[in-house]
Amino acid sequence: MRISDLLKKETMILDLHSISKADVLNELIEKLEQANRLNDKQAFKEAILKREEQSTTGLGEGIAIPHAKTSAVKTPAIAFGRSQAGIDFEALDNQPSHLFFMIAASEGANNEHLATLSKLSTYLMDENFRQHLLKAQSVDEILQVIDTKENEELEQEEAPQEYSQDQVFILGVTGCPTGIAHTFMAADALKKEAKERGYHIKVETNGSAGVKDKLTNEDIEKADGIIVAADTKVDMERFHGRRIVVAPVSDGVRKPAQLLERSLSGNEPIYRGTERQEESQESQESSSFGASIYKHLMNGVSNMLPFVIGGGILIALSFVFETIFGEDNFIRELLMTIGSDNAFALFIPVLAAFIAMSIADRPGFAPGLIAGYMAFTNEAGFLGGLIAGFLAGYIALLVRHLLANFPQSLDGLRTILFTPILNILFTGTLMYFLVSPLATVNLGLQNWLGNLGTGNMIILGVILGVMMAIDMGGPVNKAAYTFGIAMLDAGNLGPQAAVMAAGMVPPLGIAMATTIWKHKFTQQQRQSGKTNYVLGASFITEGAIPFAAADPVRVISASVIGAAVAGGLTGLFQIALPAPHGGVFTMFLVNGSNFSSIGLYALAIIIGSLITAVIYGLIKQPLTEKN
């Protein structure tokens, strides 16, 4: 099957009208809908947006490949759009994107369809090919450019390739969540870079159509370097005892030279399966262990958030109805039952379960859930849930190690009987003795926070404000947000107010700066600034990241100062917020819906945002033809 079988004139837009990423997605989806390629336009859009949440499909070099594989697609197809002016698509190189290929793969797409869709991804790595697409004057000319490229590639594939024994031999494995675009682009980038260096390379692709060019044991044994550039699960146990480079699939696309150099450096840790990688240097080991702890924690927090946000806001609304209609009313009781007695009651067990699952996969889930529930019922709080999750996960790894030599004939019995019994028994026993001291610590923390004076709350608010703005959605930001949630669970609502106010400041401040100092920003930046008004108001700090990536020192400095002021002011005004998310949409819940407190909270956010705007606007370089 050829690309022209999937890309037709009726799914092509030579000159996009869009000026933003959201507009591009909508315009291309509408084109597919008009061409009768979709069963359900809204469901397809949701699948596209879900893929964008995982990582941007703006790959740099002026190209973007939004894609999804879903039953909402009636017929596998490609929609093409082009913008000569360029559109901010949150690309990896922070440059505007000009060429857009939206890949629509049906859930039942056969291997031939998927192989054809992935071919396009690799062609776009060729700069000459991209230039021809940009210069084409008609849709017919674009189709001709693609046909010509496809014919050239087919001829090269048919030509026999010979390699000498003394060549450097590299192995690669690539994979992305959907297995359509990034998987094959990373593979192609690695092959191209290896060819330029005179290396022999074999790359296994874990795509939607399955595994291609699977690495053999012989390949692994004779390889000089091994690279795994994947954001999806791949078979790693076969690399036991070998030094491997592990990186995101986007690094395979953007940084193939660095990955090849690392694979031959001899400095990468030796893969030991589920064991710690003891051969790495102490500093590397510490960094790797810290990164894994953060990863496990974030897996728990991300799965816990729906319970916290949904339950927390329902609890907060119940307080509003209690204020208006008194304690004895049905709506207040209903909201409290759903939010507090059920949703909030589950978030600590869910946190522990998914931390444990991140560490030990499925065997960690049940003991993590049980240990988390023990922490909740014994009032060990958020801290108890964290310890329960890590305890259950690492005990599950220990049990796996203890049962490693179990008779193979009884392997099924080990999985369904011995593993869960031992995991739950060991974890539950330890938690039985831990919950009491953890509950004491939790109660002490509640009392300490409850007795904090205004001065100390101001300092705490400033610290949380700095943490929320310093990396805008990164580990430090998430640590501050997690602390705010822990304090909500402990009954102290002040820290979460500081966290949310500070988190809104960076995008709002940048939006104000683009409005006040228009002459210092491009049209594209001003358009992104308008979007940041909505993102900031919705407590999405990440809206400031594109500006921070382009001008990190100025943007982060201004954001940190403004966020620190906003966080400190919430402490000064003694603001208490029961909602864990929502931005301005939950401000009416402040201090039991007290109007003066709501006004002071809004004032703290506005002052912090204005400070960020003024500082950034004043120190930003004037706009010139060069910058």
C-alpha positions as CSV (number, residue, x, y, z in Angstrom):
1,M,0.0,0.0,0.0
2,R,1.3,3.5,-0.9
3,I,0.9,6.7,1.0
4,S,-1.2,8.2,-1.8
5,D,-3.8,5.5,-1.0
6,L,-4.4,7.1,2.4
7,L,-3.6,10.8,1.6
8,K,-6.2,12.2,-0.9
9,K,-7.0,15.6,-2.3
10,E,-10.1,15.8,-0.2
11,T,-8.1,15.5,3.0
12,M,-5.5,18.2,2.2
13,I,-5.4,21.9,3.1
14,L,-2.7,23.8,1.2
15,D,-3.1,27.0,3.3
16,L,-4.3,26.6,6.9
17,H,-6.3,29.4,8.4
18,S,-5.3,28.3,11.9
19,I,-3.1,30.5,14.2
20,S,-2.8,28.2,17.2
21,K,-2.3,24.5,18.0
22,A,-5.9,24.0,19.0
23,D,-7.1,25.6,15.7
24,V,-4.8,23.3,13.6
25,L,-6.2,20.2,15.3
26,N,-9.8,21.3,14.8
27,E,-9.2,22.3,11.2
28,L,-7.6,19.0,10.3
29,I,-10.2,16.9,12.2
30,E,-13.0,18.8,10.4
31,K,-11.3,18.0,7.1
32,L,-11.3,14.3,7.9
33,E,-15.0,14.6,9.0
34,Q,-15.9,16.3,5.7
35,A,-14.1,13.5,3.8
36,N,-16.2,10.9,5.6
37,R,-13.2,9.2,7.2
38,L,-14.5,9.4,10.8
39,N,-17.3,7.5,12.7
40,D,-17.3,9.9,15.6
41,K,-15.6,13.3,15.3
42,Q,-15.7,14.2,19.0
43,A,-14.3,10.8,20.0
44,F,-11.5,11.1,17.5
45,K,-10.7,14.6,18.8
46,E,-10.5,13.3,22.4
47,A,-8.1,10.5,21.2
48,I,-5.9,13.1,19.5
49,L,-5.8,15.4,22.6
50,K,-5.1,12.4,24.8
51,R,-2.0,11.6,22.7
52,E,-0.9,15.3,22.9
53,E,-1.1,15.1,26.7
54,Q,1.4,12.3,26.7
55,S,4.0,14.4,24.7
56,T,3.8,16.9,22.0
57,T,3.7,15.6,18.4
58,G,5.4,18.8,17.3
59,L,8.7,17.1,16.5
60,G,10.7,20.1,15.4
61,E,12.2,21.0,12.0
62,G,8.9,22.5,11.1
63,I,6.8,19.3,11.2
64,A,4.0,18.0,13.4
65,I,2.3,14.6,13.2
66,P,-0.7,14.5,15.5
67,H,-2.1,11.0,15.5
68,A,-4.4,8.5,17.1
69,K,-5.5,4.9,16.7
70,T,-9.2,4.6,17.7
71,S,-12.5,3.0,16.7
72,A,-13.7,6.6,16.0
73,V,-11.9,6.3,12.6
74,K,-14.0,4.8,9.9
75,T,-11.3,4.5,7.2
76,P,-7.5,4.9,7.9
77,A,-6.5,8.2,6.4
78,I,-4.0,11.1,6.5
79,A,-5.0,14.7,6.6
80,F,-2.3,17.3,5.4
81,G,-2.2,20.9,6.3
82,R,0.5,23.6,5.5
83,S,1.2,27.0,7.0
84,Q,3.8,29.1,5.4
85,A,3.8,31.6,8.3
86,G,4.2,28.8,10.9
87,I,2.2,28.0,14.0
88,D,3.3,27.4,17.6
89,F,2.6,23.7,18.0
90,E,4.7,23.3,21.2
91,A,7.4,21.7,19.1
92,L,10.4,20.1,20.8
93,D,12.7,22.7,19.3
94,N,10.4,25.6,20.3
95,Q,10.2,26.7,16.7
96,P,7.0,27.2,14.6
97,S,5.6,24.2,12.7
98,H,4.7,24.5,9.0
99,L,3.8,21.0,7.8
100,F,1.1,19.0,9.6
101,F,0.2,15.4,8.9
102,M,-2.7,14.1,11.0
103,I,-2.7,10.3,11.0
104,A,-6.1,8.7,11.6
105,A,-5.7,4.9,12.2
106,S,-8.7,2.8,12.9
107,E,-8.7,0.4,15.8
108,G,-8.8,-2.5,13.5
109,A,-6.3,-1.2,11.0
110,N,-4.3,-4.0,9.4
111,N,-0.5,-4.2,9.4
112,E,-0.3,-2.9,5.8
113,H,-2.2,0.3,6.8
114,L,0.0,0.9,9.8
115,A,3.2,0.3,7.9
116,T,2.2,2.8,5.3
117,L,1.3,5.4,8.0
118,S,4.6,4.9,9.7
119,K,6.5,5.2,6.4
120,L,5.4,8.8,6.1
121,S,7.0,9.6,9.5
122,T,10.4,8.4,8.4
123,Y,10.2,10.3,5.1
124,L,9.7,13.6,7.0
125,M,13.2,13.3,8.5
126,D,14.6,14.2,5.1
127,E,15.1,17.9,4.9
128,N,15.0,18.0,1.1
129,F,11.6,16.2,1.2
130,R,10.3,18.8,3.6
131,Q,11.5,21.7,1.5
132,H,9.8,20.2,-1.6
133,L,6.5,20.0,0.4
134,L,6.9,23.6,1.5
135,K,7.5,24.9,-2.1
136,A,4.8,22.8,-3.8
137,Q,2.2,25.0,-5.5
138,S,-0.7,22.6,-5.6
139,V,-2.1,19.4,-3.9
140,D,-1.2,17.5,-7.1
141,E,2.4,18.6,-6.8
142,I,2.5,17.6,-3.1
143,L,1.2,14.1,-4.0
144,Q,3.9,13.9,-6.7
145,V,6.6,14.8,-4.2
146,I,5.4,12.0,-1.9
147,D,5.2,9.5,-4.7
148,T,8.7,10.3,-5.9
149,K,10.1,10.0,-2.4
150,E,8.3,6.7,-1.9
151,N,9.8,5.3,-5.2
152,E,13.3,6.3,-4.1
153,E,13.0,4.7,-0.8
154,L,11.6,1.4,-2.3
155,E,14.7,1.3,-4.6
156,Q,17.0,1.7,-1.7
157,E,15.3,-1.0,0.3
158,E,15.7,-3.4,-2.6
159,A,19.4,-2.7,-2.9
160,P,21.5,-5.2,-0.9
161,Q,23.4,-3.7,2.0
162,E,26.7,-5.2,3.1
163,Y,28.6,-4.6,6.3
164,S,32.2,-5.5,7.2
165,Q,33.0,-7.3,10.4
166,D,35.2,-4.5,11.8
167,Q,32.3,-2.0,11.7
168,V,30.9,-0.7,15.0
169,F,27.6,-2.5,15.6
170,I,24.8,-0.7,17.4
171,L,21.4,-2.0,18.5
172,G,18.3,0.2,19.0
173,V,14.8,-0.3,20.3
174,T,12.2,2.4,19.7
175,G,8.5,2.6,20.8
176,C,5.9,5.3,21.5
177,P,2.4,4.9,23.1
178,T,0.5,4.8,19.8
179,G,3.3,3.1,17.8
180,I,2.6,5.1,14.6
181,A,4.9,8.1,14.2
182,H,7.6,8.7,16.9
183,T,8.5,5.0,16.9
184,F,9.6,5.0,13.3
185,M,11.0,8.5,13.2
186,A,13.3,7.7,16.1
187,A,14.4,4.5,14.3
188,D,15.0,6.4,11.1
189,A,17.0,9.2,12.9
190,L,19.2,6.6,14.6
191,K,19.8,4.7,11.3
192,K,20.7,7.9,9.5
193,E,23.1,9.1,12.1
194,A,24.8,5.7,12.3
195,K,25.1,5.6,8.5
196,E,26.9,9.0,8.5
197,R,29.3,7.7,11.1
198,G,30.0,4.5,9.3
199,Y,28.3,2.3,11.9
200,H,26.2,-0.9,11.3
201,I,22.9,-0.5,13.1
202,K,19.8,-2.7,13.6
203,V,16.7,-1.1,15.2
204,E,13.7,-3.0,16.6
205,T,10.5,-1.0,16.3
206,N,7.6,-1.6,18.7
207,G,4.8,-0.2,16.6
208,S,1.1,-0.6,16.4
209,A,1.6,-3.4,13.8
210,G,3.7,-5.3,16.3
211,V,7.5,-5.7,16.7
212,K,9.6,-5.4,13.6
213,D,13.3,-6.4,13.1
214,K,13.3,-8.1,16.5
215,L,16.7,-8.2,18.1
216,T,18.1,-11.7,18.5
217,N,20.3,-13.1,21.3
218,E,23.1,-13.2,18.8
219,D,22.6,-9.5,18.0
220,I,22.7,-8.6,21.6
221,E,25.8,-10.6,22.3
222,K,27.9,-9.0,19.6
223,A,26.6,-5.4,19.9
224,D,29.0,-2.7,20.7
225,G,26.3,-0.4,22.0
226,I,22.5,-0.7,22.9
227,I,20.0,2.1,22.8
228,V,16.4,1.9,24.1
229,A,14.5,5.1,23.1
230,A,10.9,4.3,24.1
231,D,8.0,5.7,26.1
232,T,6.2,2.4,26.2
233,K,7.0,-1.0,27.7
234,V,9.6,-3.1,25.9
235,D,11.2,-6.4,26.7
236,M,14.2,-5.3,28.8
237,E,15.2,-8.6,30.5
238,R,17.1,-9.8,27.4
239,F,19.6,-7.0,28.0
240,H,20.5,-8.3,31.5
241,G,24.2,-7.7,32.1
242,R,24.7,-5.3,29.3
243,R,25.3,-1.5,29.4
244,I,22.3,0.2,27.8
245,V,21.2,3.8,27.1
246,V,17.6,4.3,28.2
247,A,16.0,7.5,26.9
248,P,12.6,8.9,25.8
249,V,11.5,8.2,22.2
250,S,11.7,12.0,21.5
251,D,15.5,11.8,22.2
252,G,15.7,9.2,19.5
253,V,14.1,11.7,17.1
254,R,16.0,14.8,18.2
255,K,19.3,13.6,19.7
256,P,20.4,10.5,17.8
257,A,24.1,11.6,17.8
258,Q,24.1,12.0,21.6
259,L,22.5,8.5,22.1
260,L,25.1,6.9,19.8
261,E,27.9,8.5,21.7
262,R,26.5,7.5,25.0
263,S,26.1,3.9,23.9
264,L,29.8,3.6,23.1
265,S,31.1,5.6,26.1
266,G,31.1,2.7,28.5
267,N,29.7,5.0,31.2
268,E,26.1,3.8,31.1
269,P,24.8,1.6,34.0
270,I,24.7,-2.2,33.5
271,Y,21.1,-3.4,33.4
272,R,20.2,-5.8,36.2
273,G,16.6,-6.3,35.7
274,T,14.6,-5.5,38.8
275,E,17.8,-5.1,40.9
276,R,19.6,-1.9,41.6
277,Q,22.2,-1.0,38.9
278,E,25.2,-1.4,41.2
279,E,27.8,-0.9,38.5
280,S,27.0,2.7,37.9
281,Q,29.0,5.4,39.7
282,E,27.7,6.5,43.1
283,S,26.5,9.9,41.8
284,Q,24.7,8.3,38.9
285,E,23.2,5.7,41.1
286,S,21.9,8.3,43.5
287,S,20.4,10.3,40.6
288,S,18.8,7.3,39.0
289,F,17.3,6.2,42.4
290,G,16.0,9.6,43.0
291,A,14.4,9.8,39.5
292,S,12.8,6.4,40.1
293,I,11.4,7.5,43.4
294,Y,9.9,10.6,41.8
295,K,8.5,8.5,38.9
296,H,6.8,6.1,41.4
297,L,5.4,8.9,43.5
298,M,4.0,10.7,40.4
299,N,2.4,7.5,39.2
300,G,0.5,7.4,42.5
301,V,-0.3,11.1,42.6
302,S,-1.6,11.2,39.0
303,N,-4.0,8.3,39.6
304,M,-5.0,9.7,42.9
305,L,-5.9,13.2,41.6
306,P,-9.4,12.4,40.2
307,F,-10.4,11.3,43.7
308,V,-8.8,14.3,45.4
309,I,-10.1,16.9,42.9
310,G,-13.6,15.5,42.5
311,G,-14.1,14.6,46.1
312,G,-12.5,17.8,47.4
313,I,-14.6,20.1,45.3
314,L,-17.8,18.2,46.3
315,I,-16.8,18.5,50.0
316,A,-16.2,22.2,49.5
317,L,-19.6,22.6,47.8
318,S,-21.3,20.8,50.7
319,F,-19.9,23.5,53.0
320,V,-21.6,26.2,50.8
321,F,-24.9,24.5,51.0
322,E,-24.5,24.1,54.8
323,T,-23.8,27.9,55.0
324,I,-26.9,28.7,53.0
325,F,-29.4,26.1,54.1
326,G,-28.0,24.9,57.4
327,E,-26.4,21.5,58.3
328,D,-29.6,19.5,58.0
329,N,-30.3,19.5,54.2
330,F,-30.3,16.7,51.6
331,I,-27.9,18.3,49.1
332,R,-25.2,19.0,51.7
333,E,-25.6,15.4,53.0
334,L,-25.4,13.9,49.4
335,L,-22.3,15.9,48.5
336,M,-20.5,15.0,51.7
337,T,-21.4,11.3,51.3
338,I,-20.0,11.2,47.8
339,G,-17.0,13.5,48.4
340,S,-15.9,12.7,51.9
341,D,-17.2,9.3,52.8
342,N,-16.3,7.7,49.5
343,A,-14.0,9.7,47.1
344,F,-11.7,11.1,49.8
345,A,-11.8,7.8,51.6
346,L,-10.3,6.1,48.6
347,F,-7.5,8.5,47.6
348,I,-4.9,7.3,50.1
349,P,-5.4,3.6,49.2
350,V,-5.3,4.5,45.5
351,L,-2.1,6.6,46.0
352,A,-0.4,3.6,47.7
353,A,-1.7,1.1,45.2
354,F,-0.4,2.9,42.2
355,I,3.0,3.7,43.8
356,A,3.4,0.0,44.5
357,M,2.3,-0.9,41.0
358,S,4.8,1.5,39.5
359,I,7.6,-0.3,41.5
360,A,6.5,-3.9,41.1
361,D,3.9,-3.9,38.3
362,R,0.6,-5.8,39.0
363,P,1.9,-7.9,42.0
364,G,2.3,-4.6,43.9
365,F,-1.2,-3.4,43.4
366,A,-3.2,-5.5,45.9
367,P,-0.8,-5.2,48.8
368,G,-0.4,-1.4,48.1
369,L,-4.2,-1.0,48.1
370,I,-4.6,-2.9,51.4
371,A,-1.7,-1.1,53.1
372,G,-3.1,2.2,51.9
373,Y,-6.5,1.4,53.3
374,M,-4.8,0.4,56.7
375,A,-3.1,3.8,56.7
376,F,-6.4,5.5,56.1
377,T,-8.5,3.6,58.6
378,N,-5.9,4.2,61.3
379,E,-5.6,7.9,60.6
380,A,-2.0,7.7,59.4
381,G,-2.9,10.2,56.7
382,F,-1.1,11.1,53.5
383,L,2.3,10.2,54.9
384,G,1.0,6.8,55.8
385,G,-0.2,6.3,52.3
386,L,3.2,7.2,50.8
387,I,5.0,4.8,53.1
388,A,2.4,2.1,52.4
389,G,2.9,2.4,48.7
390,F,6.7,2.2,48.7
391,L,6.7,-0.6,51.3
392,A,4.3,-2.7,49.3
393,G,6.2,-2.1,46.0
394,Y,9.6,-3.1,47.4
395,I,8.2,-6.0,49.4
396,A,6.7,-7.3,46.1
397,L,10.1,-7.1,44.5
398,L,11.6,-9.0,47.4
399,V,9.0,-11.7,47.2
400,R,9.6,-12.0,43.4
401,H,13.3,-12.5,44.2
402,L,12.6,-15.1,46.9
403,L,10.4,-17.1,44.5
404,A,12.7,-16.8,41.6
405,N,13.8,-20.5,41.8
406,F,10.3,-21.8,42.3
407,P,9.8,-25.1,40.3
408,Q,8.7,-24.2,36.7
409,S,6.1,-26.9,36.8
410,L,4.3,-24.9,39.6
411,D,4.8,-21.5,38.0
412,G,1.1,-20.9,37.6
413,L,0.5,-21.7,41.3
414,R,3.3,-19.3,42.3
415,T,1.6,-16.4,40.4
416,I,-2.0,-16.9,41.6
417,L,-1.4,-18.2,45.1
418,F,2.0,-17.8,46.7
419,T,2.9,-14.3,45.4
420,P,-0.3,-12.5,46.4
421,I,-0.4,-14.3,49.8
422,L,3.2,-13.4,50.7
423,N,2.9,-9.9,49.3
424,I,-0.2,-9.1,51.4
425,L,1.0,-10.9,54.5
426,F,4.4,-9.2,54.7
427,T,3.2,-5.8,53.8
428,G,0.1,-6.0,56.0
429,T,2.2,-7.2,59.0
430,L,4.7,-4.3,58.7
431,M,1.9,-1.8,58.3
432,Y,0.1,-3.2,61.4
433,F,3.1,-2.1,63.5
434,L,3.7,1.1,61.6
435,V,0.3,2.7,61.5
436,S,0.2,3.7,65.1
437,P,3.5,5.7,65.1
438,L,2.6,7.2,61.7
439,A,-0.8,8.3,63.1
440,T,1.0,10.0,66.0
441,V,3.3,11.8,63.5
442,N,0.3,12.8,61.4
443,L,-1.6,14.2,64.4
444,G,1.5,16.1,65.5
445,L,1.9,17.6,62.0
446,Q,-1.8,18.7,62.1
447,N,-1.4,20.3,65.5
448,W,1.8,22.1,64.5
449,L,0.3,23.5,61.3
450,G,-2.9,24.4,63.2
451,N,-0.9,26.5,65.6
452,L,1.2,28.3,63.1
453,G,1.0,32.1,63.5
454,T,0.4,34.5,60.6
455,G,4.1,35.2,60.3
456,N,5.0,31.6,59.8
457,M,2.1,31.1,57.4
458,I,3.5,33.9,55.3
459,I,6.9,32.3,55.2
460,L,5.3,28.9,54.3
461,G,3.3,30.6,51.5
462,V,6.4,32.3,50.1
463,I,8.3,29.0,50.0
464,L,5.4,27.2,48.3
465,G,5.1,30.0,45.9
466,V,8.7,29.7,44.8
467,M,8.4,25.9,44.5
468,M,5.3,26.3,42.3
469,A,7.0,28.6,39.8
470,I,10.6,27.4,39.8
471,D,10.0,24.6,37.3
472,M,6.4,25.1,36.3
473,G,5.0,21.6,36.4
474,G,8.3,19.8,37.1
475,P,9.3,17.8,40.2
476,V,9.6,20.8,42.5
477,N,6.2,22.1,41.4
478,K,4.6,18.7,41.9
479,A,6.3,18.4,45.4
480,A,4.6,21.6,46.5
481,Y,1.2,20.6,45.1
482,T,1.5,17.1,46.8
483,F,2.3,18.9,50.1
484,G,-0.8,21.0,49.6
485,I,-3.0,17.9,49.1
486,A,-1.4,16.3,52.2
487,M,-2.3,19.3,54.2
488,L,-5.9,19.2,52.9
489,D,-6.1,15.6,54.1
490,A,-4.7,16.8,57.5
491,G,-7.4,19.4,57.7
492,N,-5.2,22.4,57.1
493,L,-6.5,24.4,54.2
494,G,-4.0,27.3,54.1
495,P,-1.1,25.7,52.2
496,Q,-3.4,24.6,49.3
497,A,-4.6,28.2,49.0
498,A,-1.0,29.4,48.6
499,V,-0.2,26.6,46.2
500,M,-3.1,27.4,43.9
501,A,-2.6,31.1,44.0
502,A,1.1,30.8,43.2
503,G,0.5,28.2,40.4
504,M,-1.8,30.6,38.6
505,V,0.7,33.5,38.6
506,P,3.2,32.5,35.9
507,P,0.8,32.1,33.0
508,L,-1.4,35.0,34.1
509,G,1.7,37.3,34.6
510,I,3.0,36.3,31.1
511,A,-0.4,36.9,29.6
512,M,-0.5,40.4,31.1
513,A,3.0,41.1,29.9
514,T,2.1,40.3,26.3
515,T,-0.9,42.6,26.6
516,I,0.9,45.6,28.2
517,W,4.2,45.3,26.3
518,K,2.9,44.3,22.9
519,H,5.8,45.7,21.0
520,K,8.2,43.3,22.8
521,F,6.4,40.2,21.5
522,T,5.7,38.6,18.2
523,Q,2.2,38.1,16.9
524,Q,2.5,34.4,17.7
525,Q,3.6,35.1,21.3
526,R,0.8,37.6,21.8
527,Q,-1.6,34.9,20.6
528,S,-0.1,32.4,23.1
529,G,-0.4,35.1,25.8
530,K,-4.2,35.2,25.3
531,T,-4.3,31.5,25.7
532,N,-2.4,31.9,29.0
533,Y,-5.2,34.0,30.5
534,V,-7.4,30.8,30.3
535,L,-4.6,28.4,31.4
536,G,-3.7,30.6,34.3
537,A,-7.2,31.1,35.5
538,S,-7.6,27.3,35.3
539,F,-4.5,26.7,37.5
540,I,-2.5,25.2,34.7
541,T,1.0,26.5,35.4
542,E,2.5,24.7,32.4
543,G,1.0,27.4,30.1
544,A,4.1,29.4,30.9
545,I,6.6,26.7,29.8
546,P,6.9,27.7,26.1
547,F,7.9,31.3,27.2
548,A,10.3,29.9,29.8
549,A,11.9,27.5,27.3
550,A,12.6,30.5,24.9
551,D,13.8,32.9,27.6
552,P,14.4,30.9,30.8
553,V,16.3,33.4,33.0
554,R,13.9,36.3,32.6
555,V,10.7,34.3,32.6
556,I,11.5,32.1,35.6
557,S,12.9,35.0,37.6
558,A,9.8,37.1,37.1
559,S,7.5,34.2,37.8
560,V,9.2,33.1,41.0
561,I,9.1,36.6,42.5
562,G,5.4,37.1,41.6
563,A,4.4,33.6,42.8
564,A,6.3,34.1,46.0
565,V,4.4,37.3,46.7
566,A,1.0,35.7,45.9
567,G,1.8,32.7,48.2
568,G,2.9,35.0,51.0
569,L,-0.2,37.2,50.7
570,T,-2.5,34.2,51.1
571,G,-0.7,33.5,54.4
572,L,-1.0,37.2,55.4
573,F,-4.8,37.2,54.6
574,Q,-5.2,33.8,56.3
575,I,-6.9,32.3,53.3
576,A,-8.2,28.7,53.6
577,L,-9.2,26.8,50.4
578,P,-10.8,23.4,50.6
579,A,-10.7,22.7,46.8
580,P,-7.5,21.0,45.5
581,H,-7.9,22.3,41.9
582,G,-10.0,24.6,39.7
583,G,-8.3,28.0,39.8
584,V,-10.7,30.9,39.7
585,F,-13.6,28.6,39.3
586,T,-13.3,27.4,42.9
587,M,-12.4,30.8,44.5
588,F,-16.0,31.2,45.8
589,L,-15.2,28.3,48.2
590,V,-12.5,30.3,50.1
591,N,-13.0,30.6,53.9
592,G,-16.5,29.2,53.8
593,S,-17.5,31.4,50.9
594,N,-16.7,34.6,52.8
595,F,-17.0,37.5,50.3
596,S,-14.2,39.6,51.8
597,S,-11.8,36.6,51.9
598,I,-12.7,35.8,48.2
599,G,-11.8,39.4,47.4
600,L,-8.5,39.2,49.3
601,Y,-7.6,35.9,47.6
602,A,-8.3,37.4,44.2
603,L,-6.2,40.4,45.2
604,A,-3.2,38.2,46.1
605,I,-3.4,36.5,42.7
606,I,-3.7,39.8,40.8
607,I,-0.8,41.4,42.7
608,G,1.5,38.4,42.1
609,S,0.6,38.3,38.4
610,L,1.1,42.1,38.0
611,I,4.5,41.8,39.6
612,T,5.5,39.0,37.2
613,A,4.2,41.0,34.3
614,V,6.0,44.2,35.2
615,I,9.3,42.5,35.9
616,Y,9.2,40.4,32.8
617,G,8.0,43.3,30.6
618,L,10.8,45.5,31.8
619,I,13.7,43.1,31.6
620,K,12.6,41.4,28.3
621,Q,14.8,42.4,25.3
622,P,13.1,44.6,22.7
623,L,11.9,42.7,19.7
624,T,14.3,43.0,16.8
625,E,14.5,41.3,13.4
626,K,17.2,38.9,14.8
627,N,15.2,37.7,17.9
